[in-house]
Amino acid sequence: MTGYYLLHLWYFYFYYFVSNMRIKESTLKFLNELGHNNNREWFQANKNVYLAAHDDFKNFITKMIIGLAEFDPHINTDINATKCMFRIYRDVRFSKNKDPYKNWFAAGISIDGRKLEGPEYYIHIEPQNKSFIACGYWRPKKEHLDAIRQEIDYNFPQLIAALSEGQWTVDDLSKEDKLMRPPTGYTADDPNIETLKLKSFILYETLPDTLLMSNKALETVLVTCKRIYPFKKFLHEAIE
C-alpha cells in the first residue's frame, strides 16, 4: 500500500505542480510592451500589470525550486523565490543605455538564492523567443576557476561522462567567455585546450514563447535541468 500511495502522490505532484505550470501570456505581453515603452511614466501607469506579471514569474520560480530539490541535493525547498529573482530596475549609472527597466525577468537558483559563488541554475524570460534555461558556473572567482581547470585537466574523461549522461558534449558548452590564448600553466598543444580556455562553464537551452505558455513549460525546464545536473555536480566536486 505504501508504494501504491507514493506512486499516486507523485502523479498528483506532477500533474498539479509541474505539468500545469506555465508562464502566462499576459506576462510575456507586459514584457514585450515594456520593451517598446521603456520609461517611468508608462511603467507607473501599468504598475498593476507589472505586479501581476512579477507574481506569475515568482510562482513559476517557487514551483521550479520544488522540482529542482527532487534531484539536486544543493537545492532545498526553503529557498525563497524572491531572493533568486533579479530586480527589473536597471543600474544606468555607468551604462550608455539609459532605459530604466529590463524587459525581461530572470532568476538564479543556488543553495542561497542567487548570491552563492558557485554553480547555479539560471532562467531568463524574454518575449520574442529570447528566453532560455541555463546551468553552470558563470565567471568563477580565480580559485574556483583554477580548480575547475585543474579538474578538467586531470579528469577530462569524467567531464565527458558527466556531459554524456545528459546527452551533451563539450561543444555544447557556451563559448561566450573564452580566452584567445591558453591560460597560465597550460600549453597550446594540450588536447583539451579549447575547453580549458573557457572562463565560464555553462550549458543552456532556448525556451520558445509557445513552450513557455504551454502546460509543458515547467516540465521542460526541469527535464533540461536534470539533464545538466551531472555536469553541475562535476563543477561542485571540482571546487569542493
C-alpha positions in Angstrom: 0.0 0.0 0.0 2.9 2.3 0.8 4.4 2.1 -2.7 0.9 2.5 -4.3 0.3 5.6 -2.2 3.7 7.1 -3.0 3.2 6.5 -6.7 -0.2 8.3 -6.7 1.3 11.1 -4.6 4.0 11.5 -7.3 1.4 11.6 -10.0 -0.6 14.2 -8.1 2.6 16.3 -7.7 3.5 16.0 -11.3 0.1 16.9 -12.8 -0.8 19.7 -10.4 2.6 21.3 -9.8 4.6 20.5 -12.9 2.5 19.8 -16.0 0.1 22.6 -15.4 2.7 25.3 -14.5 3.5 27.8 -17.2 4.2 31.5 -17.9 1.1 33.4 -18.6 0.6 35.1 -22.0 -0.1 38.3 -20.1 3.4 38.2 -18.6 5.1 37.9 -21.9 2.8 40.6 -23.3 3.8 43.0 -20.5 7.5 42.4 -21.1 7.0 43.0 -24.8 5.2 46.2 -24.3 7.7 47.4 -21.8 10.4 46.9 -24.4 8.5 49.4 -26.6 7.6 51.8 -23.7 10.7 51.8 -21.5 10.0 54.9 -19.5 8.8 55.7 -15.9 5.5 57.2 -17.0 4.4 54.1 -18.9 5.7 51.8 -16.1 3.9 53.6 -13.4 0.6 53.7 -15.4 1.0 49.9 -15.8 2.2 49.1 -12.3 -0.6 46.7 -11.5 0.1 44.8 -14.7 3.8 44.6 -13.7 2.9 43.3 -10.2 0.7 40.6 -11.7 3.5 39.5 -14.1 6.1 39.6 -11.3 3.8 37.3 -9.2 3.4 35.0 -12.1 7.1 34.6 -12.6 7.7 34.3 -8.8 5.1 31.5 -8.7 6.9 29.7 -11.6 10.3 30.0 -9.7 8.7 28.7 -6.5 7.5 25.6 -8.3 10.8 25.3 -10.1 12.7 25.2 -6.8 10.4 22.5 -5.5 11.1 20.4 -8.7 14.9 21.0 -8.5 15.0 19.9 -4.9 13.7 16.5 -6.1 17.0 15.6 -7.7 19.6 18.2 -6.7 20.8 18.0 -3.0 22.2 21.5 -3.3 18.7 22.9 -3.7 16.1 22.8 -0.9 12.5 23.9 -0.7 13.3 26.5 1.9 14.9 28.7 -0.8 12.9 31.9 -1.1 12.0 32.6 -4.8 12.2 36.4 -4.2 15.9 36.0 -3.2 16.5 34.3 -6.5 14.9 36.9 -8.7 16.8 39.8 -10.3 15.3 43.3 -10.0 13.6 44.7 -13.0 15.2 48.1 -12.4 18.4 48.7 -14.3 21.5 50.4 -12.9 22.1 53.1 -15.5 24.9 54.9 -13.7 27.7 53.5 -15.9 25.7 52.5 -18.9 25.2 54.2 -22.2 21.7 52.6 -22.3 19.6 54.8 -20.0 16.4 52.7 -20.2 15.3 52.5 -16.6 13.9 48.9 -16.8 14.9 45.5 -18.1 12.4 44.0 -20.5 12.9 40.5 -19.1 12.5 38.5 -15.9 15.4 36.4 -14.6 16.3 34.3 -11.6 19.4 32.5 -10.4 18.8 29.5 -8.2 21.5 28.2 -5.9 21.9 27.0 -2.4 21.4 30.6 -1.2 19.2 32.2 -3.7 21.3 33.9 -6.4 24.1 35.1 -4.1 26.3 31.9 -3.9 29.7 31.8 -5.6 29.3 28.5 -7.3 27.2 26.5 -9.8 23.6 27.6 -10.2 20.5 27.4 -12.4 19.5 30.5 -14.3 16.3 31.2 -16.1 15.7 34.1 -18.4 12.2 35.1 -19.6 12.1 37.5 -22.5 9.5 37.7 -25.3 10.1 37.1 -29.0 11.7 33.7 -28.3 14.7 35.1 -26.4 14.0 33.0 -23.2 16.4 30.2 -22.1 17.3 28.0 -19.2 20.9 27.6 -18.2 23.0 25.9 -15.6 26.7 26.0 -14.7 29.2 28.5 -13.2 29.4 32.0 -14.7 32.7 33.7 -14.4 34.1 31.8 -11.4 36.3 33.6 -8.9 40.0 32.8 -9.5 40.5 30.0 -7.0 37.3 28.3 -8.3 38.3 28.8 -12.0 41.8 27.3 -11.3 40.2 24.3 -9.5 37.7 23.7 -12.4 40.5 23.9 -15.0 42.7 21.5 -12.9 39.8 19.0 -12.6 39.2 19.2 -16.4 42.9 18.7 -17.0 43.2 15.7 -14.6 39.8 14.1 -15.3 38.7 15.1 -18.7 37.0 11.7 -19.3 35.0 12.3 -16.2 33.8 15.6 -17.7 32.9 13.9 -20.9 31.0 11.2 -18.9 29.1 13.8 -16.9 28.1 15.6 -20.1 27.2 12.4 -21.9 24.9 11.4 -19.1 22.7 14.3 -20.0 23.2 13.8 -23.8 25.6 16.9 -24.0 29.1 17.2 -25.5 31.9 19.7 -24.8 30.8 21.5 -28.0 27.5 22.4 -26.2 29.4 24.5 -23.6 28.8 28.2 -24.0 31.8 29.9 -25.8 30.7 33.4 -24.6 33.6 33.7 -22.2 36.7 32.2 -23.7 40.4 33.2 -23.8 42.2 33.8 -27.1 45.3 32.2 -25.7 46.0 29.2 -23.3 45.6 30.1 -19.6 48.7 30.3 -17.4 50.1 26.9 -16.8 48.7 25.3 -20.0 50.1 25.0 -23.5 48.5 25.3 -26.9 49.2 21.6 -27.8 47.1 20.4 -24.8 44.4 18.1 -26.4 41.8 19.8 -24.2 43.0 23.3 -24.5 39.8 24.7 -26.1 37.8 23.6 -23.1 40.5 24.9 -20.7 40.3 28.4 -22.4 36.7 28.8 -21.1 36.2 31.4 -18.4 32.6 30.3 -17.7 31.2 26.8 -17.8 27.6 26.9 -18.9 25.0 24.7 -20.7 21.8 26.2 -21.9 18.7 25.5 -23.9 16.3 28.0 -25.5 12.7 28.3 -24.5 10.3 29.4 -27.3 7.3 31.6 -26.3 4.9 28.9 -27.3 6.6 26.4 -25.0 6.6 28.8 -22.0 2.9 29.4 -22.4 2.1 25.7 -22.7 1.4 23.2 -19.9 4.8 21.6 -20.6 6.7 24.7 -19.6 7.9 23.7 -16.1 8.2 20.1 -17.1 10.6 21.0 -19.9 12.6 23.3 -17.7 13.0 20.7 -15.0 13.9 17.9 -17.5 16.6 20.2 -19.0 18.0 21.0 -15.6 18.0 17.3 -14.7 20.0 16.6 -17.9 22.5 19.3 -16.9 22.8 18.2 -13.3 25.6 15.6 -13.8 27.7 18.5 -15.2 26.7 20.8 -12.4 27.8 18.0 -9.9 31.2 17.8 -11.7 31.6 21.5 -11.1 30.6 21.2 -7.4 33.1 18.4 -6.9 35.9 20.4 -8.6 35.6 23.4 -6.3 34.7 21.5 -3.1 
